[in-house]
Amino acid sequence: MPNIAIVSGGTATNAILDVIQQLAGDQNHNSHSNGCISYILPISDNGGSTSEIIRVMGGCSVGDIRSRITRLIPDESSGLRDLLSYRLSPNLKEAKAEWEQIVEGSHPLWASVDPPCRQIMRSFLIHVHLEILKRSRHSAKNFRLELASVGNLFLTGARLSCGSLDSSIELVLRMTRVPSNIQVLPCINTNFTYHISALLKNGAIITGQSQISHPSLPTKGRRREPSLLKSSSLSRLEYLHNGSTVSFNDDVVLQGSVAETPDQVRNVVKNAGLNWKQQDSDIDSDIASYDSDIDDDSEMGTPSYVHPELRKSQLHFNKDDNIPLPAPIERIFYISPYGEEIYPVANSRVLNCLREANTVIYSIGSLMTSIVPILILQGVGDAILHNHRKSSGSKKKVLLVNGSSDRETYGMSALDCITVICDALNYSMLFSPERKRDKSHEVTSGKFPISSFVTHILYIRFDAQIRVDVSAIESQGVKCIAVKNALGDGHAYDLTDMYKKMDEISKSKV
């Protein structure tokens, strides 16, 4: 029986869900005779309406999770699917009126929802509504309802009420009658916010997933691109505070446990030799916001200091912006609210499903900001290698190469994408507790070859923007399989041919 784990991110994978359902034998929705399908999703996106939830209520990103769940909801629960997919008006006044109708239960969307489900749904939406009102006593915490996703707000209300992201997801899956053989797993099961940064090959650092992949739309008096901080200059100006080092450059960057009050922030900047009012007007507004938020933040258990780039609104962004980054990405890493690198551990359910999977699929979508944030988590590399170490040779590890590049992967070839995956998984094994205890098992970059983590790639035969050097890739022990283009779209897969090739892979021996 097939057991498939899909490492995926945003909406791109939604286009191939029917292929994956077929591979697991789910054409007739008979979950008792089908294999298990596990969708593993990142929780680090800080753009769009998710950015408002994070800014006001904290917690992790649920936008990709909500998108995947709503795409999986069967037609028998179409009323719930329409409700969870609904996005409020871009007009603030209209959005507020719509939200009030939804909370009250009078919005037309409720007409197609069964009364018992309606009352359950409303209870969690009322809960999140009360949380929004509670925080609104501080002007800096006013929630912007325009373009808000009802599904995101429901998942947030359920998480706050249940105290578990995993539990809130399971609640939605069961209420909407998604087949029981399908799992939707957050890569980290958390109630906290996790952010990523990108180190570029020119030494610059971009902080925040949205800032990396979909920069905010320009506003008056602000830069178009997010701040690019030279990693080589992070210790250029230093200040010692309680035994920890505080580092500054063009934006305030704090390393370590420091600056617990606004006055400390100002004093540290002054002692470091900077006039913060002249460095960047954003810092002034950040500290003003910090002043008004601090009591509320401490009460709600959220960090009292957040990196300046992570405090900026990402509600409005240009998702079609494919202007290449100033330099290629060297690596992606997780950061604390201060901007320092941290090493989170993957959700235990994710590790279990990767160990048990017959097939691991690295799906289409944003490689650097959707796939890599899952792969670099502690434990993921070991879990994917699980069968490899037993010499069973049965686990297939398939990369679906994108048909077009984006600003994160501009100029990269298919072999470059494979190398990024291999490097990310080797990185994930550097800091595991087992390896820290046993130095003889310490992994160095590149110890495990490419073929340990990728056994096959599927690529679009013609017109794709990403170059595939078949001979170079196959010399690394990776099988290359071409798939027909979708009719009329040279950058998309023909789904019938994709299923045929994926089915052949699943039945082959590695």
Buried (B, 14 or more C-beta within 10 A) or exposed (E): EBBBBBBBBBBBBBBBBBBBBBBBBBEEEEBEEBBBBBBBBBBBBBBBBBBBBBBBBBBBBBBBBBBBBBBBBEEEBEBBBBBBBBBBBEEEEEBBBBBEBBBEBEBEBBEBBEEEBBEBBBEBBBBBBEBBEBBEEBEBBEBBBBBBBBBBBBBBBBBBBBEBBBEBBBBBBEBBBBBEBBBBBBBBBBBBBBBBBBBBEEBBBBBBBBBBBBBBEEEEEEEEEBBBBBBEBBEEBBBEBEEBBBBBBBBBBBBBBBBEEBEBBBBBBEBBEBEBEEBBEBBEBBBEBBBBBBEBBEEBEBBBBBBBBBBBEBBBBEEEBEEEBEBBBBBBBBBBBBBBEEBBBBBEBBBBBBBBBBBBBBBBBBBBBBBBBBBBBBBBBBBBBBBBEEEEEEBBBBBBBBBBBBBBBBEBBBBBBBBBBBBBBBBBBBBBEEBEEEEEEEBEEEEBEBBBBBBBBBBBBEEBBBBBEBEEBEEBEBBBBBBBBBEEEBBBBBBEBBBEBBBEBBEEEB
